[in-house]
Amino acid sequence: MTPRTSTRKQNKWPIRKAPLAVISFFLLLWLAGNATGEPARVLEQAIRVCLSCIGIG
């Protein structure tokens, strides 16, 4: 007699919850930063540093 196999199909790729949670958290932080205008502030500072490096600002 052969052993019985389960009739349920085995999922080849189980859902991993930790990467999903981490990506969701960082997406939320990114959205919050964009909503408060952080990209413009970072660009402002980068321009100021570059101009001061070459002696213009």
Steps between C-alpha positions, in 0.01 A plus 500: 500500500621848418483773762221748454592848394315801621236632265594858594734663258825604665587866448840516337566859611357581843419863574770659712357770723815672629618641162147617427483679836841665452420619147163635617664685790761667278236587241304673775811693608570600140145629457522695825829657391358600163192649665713724722720628216823324595621437142503873428690567824761235420546638149537851642774387735676303227507803271632718782780252579598465134508874446711555809742226389572672171519842666187665363272487804 
